[in-house]
Amino acid sequence: MKKLFLIAIISFLGFGQITLAQEKITKRPNILFAIADDAGWKHFSAYGCKWVKTPAFDQVAKNGVLFNNAYTPNGKCAPSRSCIITGRNSWQLEEAANHSPDFPTKFKTYSDVLAENGFFVGFTGKGWGPGNQGQINGKDRDLTGPEYNEFKLKPPTKGIANIDYTKNFEAFLKARPKGEPFCFWYGGKEPHRAYEFRSGAKVGGKTIDEINEVPAFWPDNEDVRNDMLDYAFEVEYFDKHLQNMLNKLQEMGELENTIVIVTSDNGMPFPRVKGQVYEYSNHMPLAIMWPNGIKSPGRVVDDLVSFIDFAPTYMELAGISQKKSGMEKLSGKSLTDILFSNKSGIVNKKRNYQLVGKERHDVGRPNDEGYPVRGIIKNGYLYLHNFKIDRWPVGNPELGYLNCDSSPTKTAVLESRRKDGIMKFWDLNFGKRGDYELYDIKKDPYCVTNLASEGQYSKLLAKMNKELTKRLIKEHDPRIVGKGDVFDHYKYFGDNQNLYNDYMSGKLKDPKRINQEDVDMDMMDKK
């Protein structure tokens, strides 16, 4: 490929977006997007983690850019992935703001656009979901492209999927028309639960002493540490298949002109993380490599970037204007200002905030209601507005807090109150919350000390609330303009519709749908 050269271009695209600079590409790059399922941002060794080894992720970071401050707008599988494929925040996506939704036909995805413009697209493992992808003109939609999941293998543990991601990627490459650029989504199903208990020690050869710190919102005991090791083993399994894919591209001579993006959809599947709106819930790992395109590889960047930035990046690199793409106006901003820069640290001072939030995730409240939150991250602080504080934030105790996966760590949190009389872990993970939360995420990355009620932060609280409200009004967020209840009325496409109502009325016929170990009888007695 001919040497790239810089041309100054300032163009207004989408939702007031300004592309600061663009490279003139003589050959459109391939795209390999690798996304783990429920892996936390700190748990990749390029970030200094000692008890999780991820050489493939580290290779991408070393030969590209490592992002210290990447965020998903919504820390749950389906809404997070909806943001990725549309370039819009979840509250801009109607039903797709929720988990297990009916994905609206009106929203095109970047894979739709790339396929229409000469890219060969596909995915293996988990694409978008869970939920109903719907149909267009009588044909089933493939929101991340056609599926390549034919090849299977014998997994090393019972908790790991039997999909051979590597062979399916190779099958995709073999099917690609000669000379056509590709866009492939590698959606590992790891480290999503359930895990084979103590597999990290038995199969992975890990020891609990390797873990240097247990998050401050859990008890520090042997079961919790082994749960963390089991999770670590599955993160490493995801990374091994990524390494195989990088090796295959290198062997084919395609790696140089492939932009490789590695991340996860939301935080680890543990209490106070996955499905919540805290630092560990929404702060994501991100490394991007593109040998033919990225300047000064090995840089570490501190700009705040979002999952909604991927789609506009792909379209810009493919030479597709947002106006002609047929996609709705995008809220994300192309990452080319960072990729084509020589700078480390802060590259673009305008990338100084991120918006986060949630609506309905897993059901488990009366009438399948959600727990709406909006927040903003800026200047090292996380500000949150909880809109319905009368509701249980992780789901009702009668059903076992269903927006938190069953696990040894969840059990340890519940038992810390039931058996030991310690309230703080239960309060942090399952207890009700106030209207506002404010955290100094530099000093308190675990978000355990809420500063919202401290008088010295009142001006900062008001300032962040004002900015959050202003930005959400600009994005036409129904929750901000008084129409937020619409999110509770969208259909849920999971298996547990009306679960709370059926359970409380005695209509529930299948008790297996609720993990009885998690049902909090103590809280039921206190109500």
VENGI-V557770 format. One record per residue. N is the residue number from 0. RES is the residue in one small letter. NEAR is the number of other ideal C-beta (glycine too) atoms within 10 Angstrom. D_LAST is the distance of its C-alpha to the last C-alpha in whole Angstrom. Layout:
# VENGI-V557770
N|RES|NEAR|D_LAST ; N|RES|NEAR|D_LAST
This chain:
# VENGI-V557770
0|m|12|68 ; 1|k|9|70 ; 2|k|6|69 ; 3|l|14|66 ; 4|f|8|67 ; 5|l|11|65 ; 6|i|9|65 ; 7|a|7|64 ; 8|i|13|62 ; 9|i|9|60 ; 10|s|12|58 ; 11|f|11|55 ; 12|l|19|53 ; 13|g|24|50 ; 14|f|19|47 ; 15|g|10|50 ; 16|q|19|50 ; 17|i|13|53 ; 18|t|18|55 ; 19|l|18|56 ; 20|a|15|59 ; 21|q|19|59 ; 22|e|18|62 ; 23|k|11|64 ; 24|i|17|64 ; 25|t|12|67 ; 26|k|11|64 ; 27|r|17|61 ; 28|p|23|58 ; 29|n|23|56 ; 30|i|25|53 ; 31|l|25|51 ; 32|f|22|47 ; 33|a|27|45 ; 34|i|25|41 ; 35|a|32|39 ; 36|d|22|36 ; 37|d|27|33 ; 38|a|32|35 ; 39|g|28|34 ; 40|w|24|37 ; 41|k|18|38 ; 42|h|23|38 ; 43|f|30|42 ; 44|s|18|45 ; 45|a|18|47 ; 46|y|19|44 ; 47|g|7|45 ; 48|c|19|42 ; 49|k|9|44 ; 50|w|19|41 ; 51|v|27|42 ; 52|k|16|45 ; 53|t|28|46 ; 54|p|16|50 ; 55|a|23|50 ; 56|f|31|47 ; 57|d|18|49 ; 58|q|19|53 ; 59|v|28|51 ; 60|a|26|50 ; 61|k|14|54 ; 62|n|18|56 ; 63|g|24|54 ; 64|v|25|51 ; 65|l|23|48 ; 66|f|24|45 ; 67|n|16|43 ; 68|n|19|41 ; 69|a|25|40 ; 70|y|24|37 ; 71|t|28|35 ; 72|p|30|34 ; 73|n|34|31 ; 74|g|27|29 ; 75|k|29|29 ; 76|c|24|32 ; 77|a|24|33 ; 78|p|30|32 ; 79|s|23|34 ; 80|r|30|37 ; 81|s|33|37 ; 82|c|29|38 ; 83|i|28|40 ; 84|i|25|42 ; 85|t|30|42 ; 86|g|34|43 ; 87|r|24|40 ; 88|n|27|36 ; 89|s|30|34 ; 90|w|27|33 ; 91|q|25|36 ; 92|l|23|36 ; 93|e|19|34 ; 94|e|24|33 ; 95|a|27|33 ; 96|a|29|31 ; 97|n|29|28 ; 98|h|28|28 ; 99|s|25|30 ; 100|p|28|32 ; 101|d|17|35 ; 102|f|25|37 ; 103|p|14|39 ; 104|t|12|43 ; 105|k|8|44 ; 106|f|20|43 ; 107|k|19|46 ; 108|t|25|45 ; 109|y|30|48 ; 110|s|27|49 ; 111|d|22|50 ; 112|v|22|52 ; 113|l|24|53 ; 114|a|17|54 ; 115|e|13|56 ; 116|n|15|58 ; 117|g|14|60 ; 118|f|23|57 ; 119|f|19|56 ; 120|v|24|52 ; 121|g|24|50 ; 122|f|26|47 ; 123|t|28|46 ; 124|g|26|43 ; 125|k|24|40 ; 126|g|22|41 ; 127|w|26|39 ; 128|g|19|35 ; 129|p|14|33 ; 130|g|24|34 ; 131|n|14|36 ; 132|q|18|40 ; 133|g|14|41 ; 134|q|10|45 ; 135|i|11|48 ; 136|n|5|51 ; 137|g|5|49 ; 138|k|7|49 ; 139|d|8|46 ; 140|r|15|45 ; 141|d|18|45 ; 142|l|25|44 ; 143|t|29|45 ; 144|g|23|48 ; 145|p|14|49 ; 146|e|15|48 ; 147|y|23|49 ; 148|n|18|47 ; 149|e|11|50 ; 150|f|16|51 ; 151|k|12|49 ; 152|l|13|49 ; 153|k|7|47 ; 154|p|17|45 ; 155|p|15|45 ; 156|t|19|41 ; 157|k|10|39 ; 158|g|21|36 ; 159|i|23|39 ; 160|a|19|40 ; 161|n|11|44 ; 162|i|22|45 ; 163|d|21|48 ; 164|y|27|48 ; 165|t|20|51 ; 166|k|17|53 ; 167|n|23|52 ; 168|f|26|52 ; 169|e|18|56 ; 170|a|17|56 ; 171|f|22|55 ; 172|l|19|58 ; 173|k|7|60 ; 174|a|12|59 ; 175|r|18|60 ; 176|p|8|63 ; 177|k|4|65 ; 178|g|7|65 ; 179|e|11|62 ; 180|p|21|59 ; 181|f|21|56 ; 182|c|24|52 ; 183|f|26|50 ; 184|w|28|46 ; 185|y|26|46 ; 186|g|23|42 ; 187|g|28|41 ; 188|k|20|38 ; 189|e|28|38 ; 190|p|27|36 ; 191|h|24|33 ; 192|r|19|31 ; 193|a|12|31 ; 194|y|24|33 ; 195|e|17|35 ; 196|f|17|34 ; 197|r|20|36 ; 198|s|22|39 ; 199|g|28|39 ; 200|a|16|41 ; 201|k|15|42 ; 202|v|15|44 ; 203|g|19|44 ; 204|g|9|45 ; 205|k|24|43 ; 206|t|13|41 ; 207|i|18|38 ; 208|d|8|40 ; 209|e|14|41 ; 210|i|19|38 ; 211|n|8|39 ; 212|e|9|35 ; 213|v|15|32 ; 214|p|22|29 ; 215|a|16|28 ; 216|f|20|24 ; 217|w|24|24 ; 218|p|16|25 ; 219|d|12|29 ; 220|n|16|30 ; 221|e|11|32 ; 222|d|17|30 ; 223|v|24|29 ; 224|r|23|33 ; 225|n|23|34 ; 226|d|26|31 ; 227|m|25|33 ; 228|l|24|36 ; 229|d|27|36 ; 230|y|28|35 ; 231|a|25|38 ; 232|f|27|40 ; 233|e|32|39 ; 234|v|26|40 ; 235|e|23|43 ; 236|y|24|44 ; 237|f|29|43 ; 238|d|26|46 ; 239|k|16|48 ; 240|h|23|48 ; 241|l|26|49 ; 242|q|16|52 ; 243|n|17|53 ; 244|m|23|53 ; 245|l|22|55 ; 246|n|13|57 ; 247|k|15|58 ; 248|l|19|59 ; 249|q|12|61 ; 250|e|9|63 ; 251|m|11|63 ; 252|g|8|64 ; 253|e|17|61 ; 254|l|21|59 ; 255|e|14|61 ; 256|n|19|60 ; 257|t|23|57 ; 258|i|23|54 ; 259|v|27|51 ; 260|i|22|48 ; 261|v|30|45 ; 262|t|24|41 ; 263|s|26|38 ; 264|d|27|35 ; 265|n|27|32 ; 266|g|27|31 ; 267|m|28|31 ; 268|p|27|28 ; 269|f|26|26 ; 270|p|28|22 ; 271|r|26|22 ; 272|v|26|26 ; 273|k|24|26 ; 274|g|27|25 ; 275|q|26|24 ; 276|v|24|26 ; 277|y|24|27 ; 278|e|23|31 ; 279|y|23|30 ; 280|s|24|29 ; 281|n|29|32 ; 282|h|25|35 ; 283|m|25|37 ; 284|p|25|40 ; 285|l|28|43 ; 286|a|27|47 ; 287|i|26|50 ; 288|m|24|53 ; 289|w|25|56 ; 290|p|16|59 ; 291|n|18|62 ; 292|g|21|59 ; 293|i|20|57 ; 294|k|16|59 ; 295|s|12|59 ; 296|p|14|57 ; 297|g|12|55 ; 298|r|20|53 ; 299|v|14|50 ; 300|v|25|49 ; 301|d|13|46 ; 302|d|21|46 ; 303|l|19|42 ; 304|v|26|42 ; 305|s|27|40 ; 306|f|29|40 ; 307|i|25|41 ; 308|d|24|45 ; 309|f|25|46 ; 310|a|29|47 ; 311|p|27|49 ; 312|t|25|50 ; 313|y|24|51 ; 314|m|24|53 ; 315|e|23|55 ; 316|l|22|56 ; 317|a|20|57 ; 318|g|12|59 ; 319|i|22|57 ; 320|s|11|56 ; 321|q|23|53 ; 322|k|11|54 ; 323|k|10|56 ; 324|s|23|53 ; 325|g|11|52 ; 326|m|22|48 ; 327|e|17|46 ; 328|k|14|47 ; 329|l|23|45 ; 330|s|25|43 ; 331|g|24|44 ; 332|k|27|47 ; 333|s|27|50 ; 334|l|29|50 ; 335|t|21|54 ; 336|d|20|54 ; 337|i|24|52 ; 338|l|23|54 ; 339|f|18|57 ; 340|s|19|57 ; 341|n|8|59 ; 342|k|14|56 ; 343|s|14|53 ; 344|g|10|50 ; 345|i|13|50 ; 346|v|22|52 ; 347|n|17|51 ; 348|k|7|49 ; 349|k|12|48 ; 350|r|20|45 ; 351|n|13|43 ; 352|y|16|40 ; 353|q|23|37 ; 354|l|24|35 ; 355|v|27|32 ; 356|g|26|28 ; 357|k|29|26 ; 358|e|28|25 ; 359|r|25|23 ; 360|h|25|24 ; 361|d|23|22 ; 362|v|27|20 ; 363|g|25|17 ; 364|r|25|15 ; 365|p|13|15 ; 366|n|10|19 ; 367|d|22|20 ; 368|e|21|19 ; 369|g|25|20 ; 370|y|24|20 ; 371|p|22|23 ; 372|v|21|24 ; 373|r|27|28 ; 374|g|24|30 ; 375|i|21|33 ; 376|i|24|35 ; 377|k|17|38 ; 378|n|11|40 ; 379|g|10|38 ; 380|y|19|34 ; 381|l|24|31 ; 382|y|24|30 ; 383|l|26|27 ; 384|h|22|25 ; 385|n|19|22 ; 386|f|16|22 ; 387|k|17|18 ; 388|i|13|16 ; 389|d|5|13 ; 390|r|18|13 ; 391|w|25|12 ; 392|p|23|16 ; 393|v|25|16 ; 394|g|25|15 ; 395|n|24|11 ; 396|p|22|10 ; 397|e|19|10 ; 398|l|24|14 ; 399|g|22|15 ; 400|y|28|15 ; 401|l|24|18 ; 402|n|23|20 ; 403|c|27|21 ; 404|d|22|23 ; 405|s|17|23 ; 406|s|24|25 ; 407|p|20|26 ; 408|t|30|25 ; 409|k|25|21 ; 410|t|18|21 ; 411|a|19|22 ; 412|v|27|20 ; 413|l|24|17 ; 414|e|17|19 ; 415|s|19|20 ; 416|r|20|16 ; 417|r|14|16 ; 418|k|8|19 ; 419|d|10|21 ; 420|g|7|18 ; 421|i|14|19 ; 422|m|11|16 ; 423|k|15|19 ; 424|f|23|19 ; 425|w|21|16 ; 426|d|14|15 ; 427|l|21|19 ; 428|n|24|18 ; 429|f|25|15 ; 430|g|15|13 ; 431|k|12|13 ; 432|r|17|16 ; 433|g|11|18 ; 434|d|11|21 ; 435|y|18|24 ; 436|e|21|25 ; 437|l|22|28 ; 438|y|24|30 ; 439|d|16|33 ; 440|i|16|34 ; 441|k|10|37 ; 442|k|8|36 ; 443|d|16|32 ; 444|p|17|32 ; 445|y|18|29 ; 446|c|24|27 ; 447|v|15|25 ; 448|t|12|26 ; 449|n|17|25 ; 450|l|18|28 ; 451|a|17|27 ; 452|s|12|26 ; 453|e|11|29 ; 454|g|6|32 ; 455|q|7|35 ; 456|y|17|33 ; 457|s|13|33 ; 458|k|9|36 ; 459|l|17|36 ; 460|l|18|32 ; 461|a|10|34 ; 462|k|14|37 ; 463|m|24|35 ; 464|n|16|33 ; 465|k|10|36 ; 466|e|15|37 ; 467|l|23|34 ; 468|t|15|34 ; 469|k|10|38 ; 470|r|17|38 ; 471|l|22|36 ; 472|i|11|37 ; 473|k|12|41 ; 474|e|14|39 ; 475|h|11|38 ; 476|d|22|34 ; 477|p|18|32 ; 478|r|20|29 ; 479|i|20|31 ; 480|v|10|33 ; 481|g|7|30 ; 482|k|11|30 ; 483|g|18|28 ; 484|d|13|26 ; 485|v|13|29 ; 486|f|22|27 ; 487|d|17|24 ; 488|h|11|27 ; 489|y|20|29 ; 490|k|13|29 ; 491|y|22|28 ; 492|f|19|30 ; 493|g|15|28 ; 494|d|11|28 ; 495|n|20|24 ; 496|q|13|24 ; 497|n|15|21 ; 498|l|23|20 ; 499|y|21|16 ; 500|n|15|17 ; 501|d|15|19 ; 502|y|19|17 ; 503|m|13|14 ; 504|s|9|17 ; 505|g|7|19 ; 506|k|9|22 ; 507|l|17|22 ; 508|k|7|25 ; 509|d|9|25 ; 510|p|10|22 ; 511|k|6|24 ; 512|r|14|23 ; 513|i|19|20 ; 514|n|17|20 ; 515|q|9|19 ; 516|e|11|19 ; 517|d|20|17 ; 518|v|19|14 ; 519|d|20|11 ; 520|m|12|10 ; 521|d|12|9 ; 522|m|18|6 ; 523|m|11|5 ; 524|d|8|6 ; 525|k|8|4 ; 526|k|7|0
